[in-house]
Amino acid sequence: MDRRISMFALITALSAIVLSPTTTLAQTYPNRPIKLIVPFATGGATDLYARTLGAALSVELGQQIVVEARPGAGGLTGVDVLAKSTPDGYTLCLAGVAALSAIPFMIAKMPFDWQKDLALISLVVRVPEVAVVNQTIAANTLPEFVAHARTNPGKINFGSAGAGSVTHLGVELLKTEAKIDLVHVPYRGAGPAITDLLGNHIQLLISDAPVIASYVHSGKLKALATTSETRSILLPDVPTTGEAGYPRVNSDNWYGLVAPASTPPDVLARLQKATVAVLQSLELKKQFDNLGAVLIPSTPDEFLTYIKSEQAKWGPLVAATGVKLD
């Protein structure tokens, strides 16, 4: 009888160790596929970035990364889904600049508190934006365009991928810094805006370099400046806004990897280590170079500092211009 009791006690003790949540997570995570939410429509640039990152993380973590599109509200919907997901490390999101740095200033109440409801893992990618005009505009440089706009106040239309998007805010920033009057025409996505730019329904657009590079190379559109601190690898001859005399006109598009708050620290550490490892690999850099995007691995603290610096830029602009989420 005593031997049976001793054996039972031993089994119970071992079971307690094995079933300890911390021990289990630390030793076995991940043991099933991980969902990566993309807060924009399937087939877009963000979806492509997520799938490229996901493929690399699948190898690094030894589990499949399943990409799921949850578009809506300028990227806010997908991040909200993430914020309310089970905090176990099996649901992640590639959150963007608008949802984390601009939209909080555009609506009366956010559906989540990014500082309380999200765990920041790492910045992932920065996408240079480029200001382009069609061939009807008699300007080949940003200073020439500004001079043209000043002599034609309220007569030049600019498009965006939607009110409140970074493609909208970038032009609003240019308007403020250059003191020019342009008319906003919002679209639902960059594609329709480019179509109308080519058809001269609008005359100016700021958009992701990968989206408009082919139109510049073919001569259908003219690139005025890259609205970034560095030139785009896809358009190396196009100067930055800083080189053109407008250093404060910086409207990079960017994305970072986030998890729900309360995700176990050891799981977050595993994810952060894996993410930085793949972002520092030469193979992934080559793939993102081909996509015209710049990898920016970071620590969670660096990610936090970056968000706050972006909020310091977009918050006052939103307040001054009255931009609202479309």
FIGUTOR-30826 format. One record per residue (C-alpha): residue number from 1; residue in three letters; x, y, z negated. Coordinates in nm, 4 decimals, decimal comma. Each point is the difference from the previous one (the first is absolute). Example, Ala and Ser with C-alpha at 12.3 -4.5 7.8 and 13.67 -1.06 7.14 Angstrom:
BEGIN
+-----+--------+----------+----------+----------+
: num : residu :        x :        y :        z :
+-----+--------+----------+----------+----------+
:   1 :    ala :   1,2300 :  -0,4500 :  -0,7800 :
:   2 :    ser :   0,1370 :   0,3440 :   0,0660 :
+-----+--------+----------+----------+----------+
//
This chain:
BEGIN
+-----+--------+----------+----------+----------+
: num : residu :        x :        y :        z :
+-----+--------+----------+----------+----------+
:   1 :    met :   0,0000 :   0,0000 :   0,0000 :
:   2 :    asp :   0,2810 :   0,2413 :  -0,0980 :
:   3 :    arg :   0,1749 :  -0,0740 :   0,3263 :
:   4 :    arg :  -0,3178 :   0,0802 :   0,1970 :
:   5 :    ile :  -0,0410 :   0,3282 :  -0,1870 :
:   6 :    ser :   0,3628 :   0,0927 :   0,0648 :
:   7 :    met :  -0,0332 :  -0,0805 :   0,3703 :
:   8 :    phe :  -0,3219 :   0,2034 :   0,0225 :
:   9 :    ala :   0,1671 :   0,2944 :  -0,1723 :
:  10 :    leu :   0,2920 :  -0,0187 :   0,2421 :
:  11 :    ile :  -0,2281 :  -0,0081 :   0,3045 :
:  12 :    thr :  -0,2022 :   0,2922 :  -0,1371 :
:  13 :    ala :   0,3134 :   0,2051 :  -0,0592 :
:  14 :    leu :   0,1348 :  -0,0716 :   0,3468 :
:  15 :    ser :  -0,3363 :   0,0848 :   0,1564 :
:  16 :    ala :  -0,0023 :   0,3336 :  -0,1800 :
:  17 :    ile :   0,3380 :   0,0835 :   0,1479 :
:  18 :    val :  -0,0937 :  -0,1129 :   0,3500 :
:  19 :    leu :  -0,3317 :   0,1812 :  -0,0062 :
:  20 :    ser :   0,1401 :   0,3230 :  -0,1416 :
:  21 :    pro :  -0,1045 :   0,2708 :   0,2531 :
:  22 :    thr :   0,3356 :   0,1769 :  -0,0138 :
:  23 :    thr :   0,1985 :  -0,3185 :   0,0451 :
:  24 :    thr :  -0,2245 :  -0,1233 :   0,2803 :
:  25 :    leu :   0,0130 :   0,3275 :   0,1919 :
:  26 :    ala :   0,3712 :   0,0411 :  -0,0454 :
:  27 :    gln :   0,0780 :  -0,3498 :   0,1253 :
:  28 :    thr :  -0,2618 :  -0,0646 :   0,2653 :
:  29 :    tyr :  -0,0971 :   0,3339 :   0,1583 :
:  30 :    pro :  -0,0954 :  -0,0011 :   0,2772 :
:  31 :    asn :  -0,1617 :  -0,3403 :   0,0405 :
:  32 :    arg :  -0,2695 :   0,0918 :   0,2530 :
:  33 :    pro :  -0,0462 :   0,2492 :   0,2877 :
:  34 :    ile :   0,0117 :   0,3724 :  -0,0776 :
:  35 :    lys :  -0,2508 :   0,2443 :   0,1493 :
:  36 :    leu :   0,1383 :   0,3272 :   0,1371 :
:  37 :    ile :  -0,2708 :   0,2630 :   0,0509 :
:  38 :    val :   0,0417 :   0,2458 :   0,2873 :
:  39 :    pro :  -0,2259 :   0,3029 :  -0,0578 :
:  40 :    phe :  -0,0336 :   0,0696 :   0,3728 :
:  41 :    ala :  -0,1489 :  -0,1800 :   0,2992 :
:  42 :    thr :   0,1532 :  -0,3117 :   0,1509 :
:  43 :    gly :   0,2250 :   0,0642 :   0,2986 :
:  44 :    gly :   0,1300 :   0,3379 :  -0,1126 :
:  45 :    ala :   0,3544 :   0,0957 :  -0,0938 :
:  46 :    thr :  -0,0575 :  -0,0626 :  -0,3724 :
:  47 :    asp :  -0,1283 :  -0,3494 :   0,0750 :
:  48 :    leu :   0,3150 :  -0,0686 :   0,2023 :
:  49 :    tyr :   0,2258 :   0,1261 :  -0,2800 :
:  50 :    ala :  -0,1845 :  -0,2177 :  -0,2518 :
:  51 :    arg :   0,0249 :  -0,3124 :   0,2127 :
:  52 :    thr :   0,3702 :   0,0557 :   0,0636 :
:  53 :    leu :   0,0651 :   0,0527 :  -0,3710 :
:  54 :    gly :  -0,2273 :  -0,2910 :  -0,0897 :
:  55 :    ala :   0,1874 :  -0,2412 :   0,2264 :
:  56 :    ala :   0,3282 :   0,0888 :  -0,1694 :
:  57 :    leu :  -0,1473 :  -0,0231 :  -0,3505 :
:  58 :    ser :  -0,1520 :  -0,3391 :   0,0830 :
:  59 :    val :   0,3492 :  -0,1361 :   0,0554 :
:  60 :    glu :   0,1467 :   0,1774 :  -0,3034 :
:  61 :    leu :  -0,2770 :  -0,1097 :  -0,2390 :
:  62 :    gly :  -0,0681 :  -0,3406 :   0,1507 :
:  63 :    gln :  -0,3728 :   0,0658 :   0,0388 :
:  64 :    gln :  -0,2183 :   0,1227 :   0,2830 :
:  65 :    ile :  -0,0940 :   0,3691 :   0,0000 :
:  66 :    val :  -0,3537 :   0,0398 :   0,1340 :
:  67 :    val :  -0,0737 :   0,3461 :   0,1387 :
:  68 :    glu :  -0,3554 :   0,1264 :  -0,0510 :
:  69 :    ala :  -0,1304 :   0,3262 :   0,1480 :
:  70 :    arg :  -0,2224 :   0,2083 :  -0,2288 :
:  71 :    pro :  -0,0308 :   0,3318 :   0,1869 :
:  72 :    gly :  -0,1966 :   0,3068 :  -0,1000 :
:  73 :    ala :   0,0188 :   0,3470 :  -0,1551 :
:  74 :    gly :   0,3451 :   0,0820 :   0,1328 :
:  75 :    gly :   0,1533 :  -0,3061 :  -0,1628 :
:  76 :    leu :  -0,1724 :   0,0521 :  -0,3344 :
:  77 :    thr :  -0,2350 :  -0,2994 :   0,0284 :
:  78 :    gly :   0,2736 :  -0,2591 :   0,0262 :
:  79 :    val :   0,1973 :   0,1418 :  -0,2918 :
:  80 :    asp :  -0,3177 :   0,0059 :  -0,2100 :
:  81 :    val :  -0,0580 :  -0,3695 :   0,0772 :
:  82 :    leu :   0,3558 :  -0,0685 :  -0,1131 :
:  83 :    ala :  -0,0393 :   0,2027 :  -0,3195 :
:  84 :    lys :  -0,3008 :  -0,2106 :  -0,1002 :
:  85 :    ser :   0,1567 :  -0,3361 :   0,0894 :
:  86 :    thr :   0,1177 :  -0,2621 :  -0,2475 :
:  87 :    pro :   0,3450 :   0,1089 :  -0,1256 :
:  88 :    asp :   0,1791 :  -0,3277 :   0,0626 :
:  89 :    gly :   0,2380 :   0,0899 :   0,2818 :
:  90 :    tyr :  -0,2062 :  -0,1691 :   0,2699 :
:  91 :    thr :  -0,1545 :   0,3192 :   0,1374 :
:  92 :    leu :   0,2210 :   0,2837 :   0,1236 :
:  93 :    cys :  -0,0601 :   0,3081 :   0,2157 :
:  94 :    leu :   0,2034 :   0,2081 :   0,2414 :
:  95 :    ala :  -0,1227 :   0,3395 :  -0,1206 :
:  96 :    gly :   0,0647 :   0,3179 :   0,1960 :
:  97 :    val :   0,0726 :   0,3668 :  -0,0448 :
:  98 :    ala :  -0,3613 :   0,1165 :   0,0294 :
:  99 :    ala :  -0,1491 :  -0,2280 :  -0,2664 :
: 100 :    leu :   0,2760 :   0,0649 :  -0,2523 :
: 101 :    ser :   0,1068 :   0,3586 :   0,0673 :
: 102 :    ala :  -0,2631 :   0,1988 :   0,1884 :
: 103 :    ile :  -0,3521 :  -0,1396 :  -0,0414 :
: 104 :    pro :   0,0058 :   0,0447 :  -0,3799 :
: 105 :    phe :  -0,0220 :   0,3744 :   0,0721 :
: 106 :    met :  -0,2756 :  -0,0303 :   0,2620 :
: 107 :    ile :  -0,2798 :  -0,1685 :  -0,1928 :
: 108 :    ala :  -0,1763 :   0,0800 :  -0,3244 :
: 109 :    lys :   0,0620 :  -0,3412 :  -0,1578 :
: 110 :    met :   0,2403 :  -0,2761 :   0,0952 :
: 111 :    pro :  -0,1339 :  -0,3581 :  -0,0236 :
: 112 :    phe :   0,3170 :  -0,0975 :  -0,1881 :
: 113 :    asp :   0,2794 :   0,1653 :  -0,1974 :
: 114 :    trp :   0,3199 :  -0,0750 :   0,1871 :
: 115 :    gln :   0,2185 :   0,0486 :  -0,3073 :
: 116 :    lys :  -0,2120 :  -0,2295 :  -0,2201 :
: 117 :    asp :  -0,1381 :  -0,2517 :   0,2483 :
: 118 :    leu :   0,2993 :  -0,0658 :   0,2259 :
: 119 :    ala :   0,3401 :  -0,1577 :  -0,0582 :
: 120 :    leu :   0,2579 :   0,1455 :   0,2384 :
: 121 :    ile :   0,2368 :  -0,2604 :   0,1468 :
: 122 :    ser :   0,2063 :   0,1743 :   0,2688 :
: 123 :    leu :  -0,0181 :   0,2505 :   0,2790 :
: 124 :    val :   0,0088 :  -0,1916 :   0,3272 :
: 125 :    val :   0,0116 :   0,2111 :   0,3127 :
: 126 :    arg :   0,0104 :   0,3599 :   0,1193 :
: 127 :    val :  -0,1405 :   0,0824 :   0,3437 :
: 128 :    pro :   0,1165 :   0,3259 :   0,1616 :
: 129 :    glu :  -0,2756 :   0,2124 :   0,1502 :
: 130 :    val :   0,0486 :   0,1978 :   0,3221 :
: 131 :    ala :  -0,1764 :   0,3152 :   0,1178 :
: 132 :    val :  -0,0960 :  -0,0326 :   0,3671 :
: 133 :    val :  -0,1840 :   0,2163 :   0,2521 :
: 134 :    asn :  -0,1351 :  -0,0706 :   0,3450 :
: 135 :    gln :   0,1369 :   0,1413 :   0,3208 :
: 136 :    thr :  -0,2421 :   0,2959 :   0,0043 :
: 137 :    ile :   0,1834 :   0,1670 :  -0,2884 :
: 138 :    ala :   0,2799 :   0,2274 :   0,1153 :
: 139 :    ala :   0,2353 :  -0,0998 :  -0,2795 :
: 140 :    asn :   0,2780 :  -0,2557 :  -0,0247 :
: 141 :    thr :   0,1200 :   0,0681 :  -0,3537 :
: 142 :    leu :  -0,1693 :   0,0640 :  -0,3320 :
: 143 :    pro :   0,1026 :   0,3702 :  -0,0136 :
: 144 :    glu :  -0,1384 :   0,0456 :   0,3516 :
: 145 :    phe :  -0,3269 :  -0,1631 :  -0,1022 :
: 146 :    val :  -0,0292 :   0,2194 :  -0,3095 :
: 147 :    ala :   0,0538 :   0,3110 :   0,2141 :
: 148 :    his :  -0,2635 :  -0,1241 :   0,2459 :
: 149 :    ala :  -0,2476 :  -0,0718 :  -0,2806 :
: 150 :    arg :   0,0490 :   0,3449 :  -0,1509 :
: 151 :    thr :  -0,0983 :   0,1617 :   0,3269 :
: 152 :    asn :  -0,3017 :  -0,2320 :   0,0310 :
: 153 :    pro :  -0,1555 :  -0,0129 :  -0,3491 :
: 154 :    gly :  -0,2941 :  -0,2389 :  -0,0307 :
: 155 :    lys :   0,0345 :  -0,1174 :   0,3606 :
: 156 :    ile :   0,2129 :  -0,3114 :  -0,0500 :
: 157 :    asn :  -0,1624 :  -0,3215 :  -0,1215 :
: 158 :    phe :   0,1858 :  -0,2655 :  -0,1954 :
: 159 :    gly :  -0,1168 :  -0,3532 :  -0,0609 :
: 160 :    ser :   0,0464 :  -0,2427 :  -0,2871 :
: 161 :    ala :  -0,0724 :  -0,3600 :  -0,0886 :
: 162 :    gly :  -0,2628 :   0,1300 :  -0,2410 :
: 163 :    ala :  -0,0613 :   0,2875 :  -0,2386 :
: 164 :    gly :   0,2305 :  -0,0320 :  -0,2970 :
: 165 :    ser :   0,2408 :  -0,2379 :   0,1746 :
: 166 :    val :   0,3726 :   0,0715 :   0,0065 :
: 167 :    thr :  -0,0389 :   0,0855 :   0,3703 :
: 168 :    his :  -0,2422 :   0,2743 :  -0,1069 :
: 169 :    leu :   0,1985 :   0,1214 :  -0,2995 :
: 170 :    gly :   0,3198 :   0,0189 :   0,2045 :
: 171 :    val :  -0,1516 :   0,2599 :   0,2311 :
: 172 :    glu :  -0,1569 :   0,1878 :  -0,2900 :
: 173 :    leu :   0,3483 :   0,0202 :  -0,1511 :
: 174 :    leu :   0,1365 :   0,1311 :   0,3296 :
: 175 :    lys :  -0,2806 :   0,2562 :   0,0223 :
: 176 :    thr :   0,0776 :   0,1231 :  -0,3505 :
: 177 :    glu :   0,3764 :   0,0210 :   0,0466 :
: 178 :    ala :  -0,0101 :   0,1489 :   0,3515 :
: 179 :    lys :  -0,3032 :   0,2216 :  -0,0698 :
: 180 :    ile :  -0,1906 :  -0,1080 :   0,3090 :
: 181 :    asp :  -0,3724 :  -0,0553 :   0,0641 :
: 182 :    leu :  -0,0911 :  -0,3381 :   0,1501 :
: 183 :    val :  -0,3371 :  -0,1766 :   0,0229 :
: 184 :    his :  -0,0329 :  -0,3501 :  -0,1483 :
: 185 :    val :  -0,1760 :  -0,2779 :   0,1933 :
: 186 :    pro :  -0,0142 :  -0,3207 :  -0,2097 :
: 187 :    tyr :  -0,0165 :  -0,3465 :   0,1567 :
: 188 :    arg :  -0,0400 :  -0,3491 :  -0,1400 :
: 189 :    gly :   0,3500 :  -0,1201 :   0,0693 :
: 190 :    ala :   0,3028 :   0,1171 :   0,1948 :
: 191 :    gly :  -0,1034 :  -0,1804 :   0,3204 :
: 192 :    pro :  -0,3006 :   0,2200 :   0,0844 :
: 193 :    ala :   0,1992 :   0,3105 :  -0,0927 :
: 194 :    ile :   0,2761 :  -0,0928 :   0,2436 :
: 195 :    thr :  -0,2565 :  -0,0621 :   0,2735 :
: 196 :    asp :  -0,1442 :   0,3482 :  -0,0474 :
: 197 :    leu :   0,3461 :   0,1522 :  -0,0229 :
: 198 :    leu :   0,0835 :  -0,1469 :   0,3391 :
: 199 :    gly :  -0,3332 :   0,1301 :   0,1309 :
: 200 :    asn :   0,0659 :   0,3497 :  -0,1414 :
: 201 :    his :  -0,3000 :  -0,0019 :  -0,2324 :
: 202 :    ile :   0,2585 :   0,0661 :  -0,2720 :
: 203 :    gln :   0,3485 :   0,1377 :   0,0503 :
: 204 :    leu :   0,2006 :  -0,1046 :  -0,3075 :
: 205 :    leu :   0,0339 :  -0,3143 :  -0,2098 :
: 206 :    ile :   0,2302 :  -0,1156 :  -0,2779 :
: 207 :    ser :   0,0141 :  -0,3784 :  -0,0122 :
: 208 :    asp :   0,2229 :  -0,2977 :  -0,0788 :
: 209 :    ala :   0,3083 :  -0,0116 :   0,2206 :
: 210 :    pro :  -0,0678 :  -0,3642 :   0,1002 :
: 211 :    val :  -0,3495 :   0,0958 :   0,1163 :
: 212 :    ile :   0,0974 :   0,2845 :   0,2335 :
: 213 :    ala :   0,3616 :  -0,0783 :   0,0996 :
: 214 :    ser :  -0,0975 :  -0,1734 :   0,3263 :
: 215 :    tyr :  -0,2052 :   0,3033 :   0,1100 :
: 216 :    val :   0,2992 :   0,2253 :  -0,0623 :
: 217 :    his :   0,2386 :  -0,2301 :   0,1880 :
: 218 :    ser :  -0,2384 :  -0,0132 :   0,2969 :
: 219 :    gly :  -0,0276 :   0,3797 :   0,0097 :
: 220 :    lys :  -0,3738 :   0,0053 :  -0,0695 :
: 221 :    leu :   0,0527 :   0,1838 :  -0,3289 :
: 222 :    lys :   0,2659 :   0,2409 :  -0,1247 :
: 223 :    ala :   0,1565 :  -0,0535 :  -0,3423 :
: 224 :    leu :   0,0567 :   0,3258 :  -0,1893 :
: 225 :    ala :   0,1514 :  -0,1298 :  -0,3224 :
: 226 :    thr :   0,0183 :  -0,2928 :  -0,2380 :
: 227 :    thr :  -0,1725 :   0,1018 :  -0,3221 :
: 228 :    ser :   0,2521 :  -0,1849 :  -0,2131 :
: 229 :    glu :   0,3372 :   0,0581 :  -0,1642 :
: 230 :    thr :   0,1637 :  -0,2264 :   0,2563 :
: 231 :    arg :  -0,0506 :  -0,0586 :   0,3704 :
: 232 :    ser :  -0,1966 :  -0,3006 :   0,1209 :
: 233 :    ile :   0,1985 :  -0,2932 :   0,1341 :
: 234 :    leu :  -0,2575 :  -0,0189 :   0,2819 :
: 235 :    leu :   0,0439 :   0,3673 :   0,0952 :
: 236 :    pro :   0,3587 :   0,0860 :  -0,0969 :
: 237 :    asp :   0,0119 :   0,3116 :   0,2184 :
: 238 :    val :  -0,2981 :   0,1623 :  -0,1720 :
: 239 :    pro :   0,1139 :   0,2379 :  -0,2780 :
: 240 :    thr :  -0,1505 :  -0,0020 :  -0,3460 :
: 241 :    thr :  -0,2214 :   0,2817 :  -0,1253 :
: 242 :    gly :   0,2882 :   0,1011 :  -0,2251 :
: 243 :    glu :   0,2289 :   0,0350 :   0,3009 :
: 244 :    ala :  -0,2746 :   0,2019 :   0,1693 :
: 245 :    gly :  -0,0190 :   0,2463 :  -0,2899 :
: 246 :    tyr :  -0,2850 :  -0,1508 :  -0,2063 :
: 247 :    pro :   0,1607 :  -0,2221 :  -0,2675 :
: 248 :    arg :  -0,3143 :  -0,0050 :  -0,2174 :
: 249 :    val :  -0,2059 :  -0,1567 :   0,2795 :
: 250 :    asn :   0,0636 :  -0,3613 :  -0,0982 :
: 251 :    ser :  -0,2877 :  -0,2427 :   0,0465 :
: 252 :    asp :   0,1444 :  -0,3482 :   0,0028 :
: 253 :    asn :  -0,2460 :  -0,2837 :  -0,0077 :
: 254 :    trp :   0,1045 :  -0,2588 :  -0,2600 :
: 255 :    tyr :  -0,1122 :  -0,3152 :  -0,1757 :
: 256 :    gly :   0,0850 :  -0,1784 :  -0,3224 :
: 257 :    leu :  -0,0813 :  -0,3342 :  -0,1562 :
: 258 :    val :  -0,2296 :   0,0050 :  -0,3039 :
: 259 :    ala :  -0,1681 :  -0,2531 :  -0,2281 :
: 260 :    pro :  -0,2791 :   0,0303 :  -0,2549 :
: 261 :    ala :   0,1013 :   0,1415 :  -0,3363 :
: 262 :    ser :   0,0396 :  -0,2625 :  -0,2744 :
: 263 :    thr :   0,1719 :  -0,2374 :   0,2415 :
: 264 :    pro :   0,2489 :  -0,1902 :  -0,2200 :
: 265 :    pro :   0,3407 :   0,1734 :  -0,0127 :
: 266 :    asp :   0,1885 :  -0,3131 :   0,1067 :
: 267 :    val :  -0,2193 :  -0,0311 :   0,3090 :
: 268 :    leu :   0,0516 :   0,3658 :   0,0883 :
: 269 :    ala :   0,3748 :  -0,0459 :  -0,0439 :
: 270 :    arg :  -0,0070 :  -0,3022 :   0,2316 :
: 271 :    leu :  -0,1940 :   0,1939 :   0,2619 :
: 272 :    gln :   0,2229 :   0,3074 :  -0,0263 :
: 273 :    lys :   0,3172 :  -0,2056 :   0,0334 :
: 274 :    ala :  -0,1369 :  -0,1887 :   0,3004 :
: 275 :    thr :  -0,1269 :   0,3160 :   0,1694 :
: 276 :    val :   0,3283 :   0,1863 :  -0,0369 :
: 277 :    ala :   0,1914 :  -0,3051 :   0,1198 :
: 278 :    val :  -0,1935 :  -0,0237 :   0,3270 :
: 279 :    leu :   0,0000 :   0,3772 :   0,0531 :
: 280 :    gln :   0,3783 :   0,0005 :  -0,0262 :
: 281 :    ser :   0,0421 :  -0,2814 :   0,2522 :
: 282 :    leu :   0,1488 :   0,0866 :   0,3370 :
: 283 :    glu :  -0,2575 :  -0,2158 :   0,1786 :
: 284 :    leu :  -0,2975 :   0,1905 :  -0,1399 :
: 285 :    lys :   0,1730 :   0,3335 :   0,0622 :
: 286 :    lys :   0,0409 :  -0,0988 :   0,3637 :
: 287 :    gln :  -0,3697 :  -0,0849 :   0,0261 :
: 288 :    phe :  -0,1096 :   0,3289 :  -0,1548 :
: 289 :    asp :   0,2489 :   0,1948 :   0,2131 :
: 290 :    asn :  -0,1845 :  -0,1397 :   0,3010 :
: 291 :    leu :  -0,3221 :   0,1284 :  -0,1569 :
: 292 :    gly :   0,1483 :   0,3468 :  -0,0516 :
: 293 :    ala :  -0,0301 :  -0,0264 :  -0,3777 :
: 294 :    val :   0,2555 :   0,0464 :  -0,2782 :
: 295 :    leu :   0,0225 :  -0,2455 :  -0,2896 :
: 296 :    ile :   0,0178 :   0,1669 :  -0,3436 :
: 297 :    pro :   0,0369 :  -0,2605 :  -0,2771 :
: 298 :    ser :  -0,0278 :   0,1475 :  -0,3483 :
: 299 :    thr :  -0,0442 :  -0,0632 :  -0,3674 :
: 300 :    pro :  -0,3459 :   0,0558 :  -0,1535 :
: 301 :    asp :   0,1300 :   0,3191 :  -0,1645 :
: 302 :    glu :   0,1273 :   0,1319 :   0,3334 :
: 303 :    phe :  -0,3374 :  -0,0837 :   0,1532 :
: 304 :    leu :  -0,1726 :   0,1969 :  -0,2776 :
: 305 :    thr :   0,2263 :   0,3013 :   0,0512 :
: 306 :    tyr :  -0,0650 :  -0,0116 :   0,3745 :
: 307 :    ile :  -0,3784 :  -0,0002 :  -0,0447 :
: 308 :    lys :   0,0179 :   0,2971 :  -0,2355 :
: 309 :    ser :   0,2209 :   0,1961 :   0,2414 :
: 310 :    glu :  -0,2488 :  -0,0662 :   0,2796 :
: 311 :    gln :  -0,2897 :   0,1071 :  -0,2218 :
: 312 :    ala :   0,1856 :   0,3234 :  -0,0777 :
: 313 :    lys :   0,0060 :   0,0671 :   0,3745 :
: 314 :    trp :  -0,3491 :  -0,1072 :   0,1041 :
: 315 :    gly :  -0,1983 :   0,1108 :  -0,3062 :
: 316 :    pro :   0,0533 :   0,3755 :   0,0455 :
: 317 :    leu :  -0,0531 :  -0,0304 :   0,3777 :
: 318 :    val :  -0,3329 :  -0,1784 :  -0,0466 :
: 319 :    ala :  -0,1093 :   0,2642 :  -0,2527 :
: 320 :    ala :   0,1032 :   0,2849 :   0,2283 :
: 321 :    thr :  -0,1616 :  -0,1376 :   0,3168 :
: 322 :    gly :  -0,3069 :  -0,1683 :  -0,1493 :
: 323 :    val :   0,0689 :  -0,3286 :   0,1818 :
: 324 :    lys :  -0,2539 :  -0,2698 :  -0,0883 :
: 325 :    leu :   0,0085 :  -0,3729 :   0,0557 :
: 326 :    asp :  -0,1841 :  -0,0969 :   0,3191 :
+-----+--------+----------+----------+----------+
//
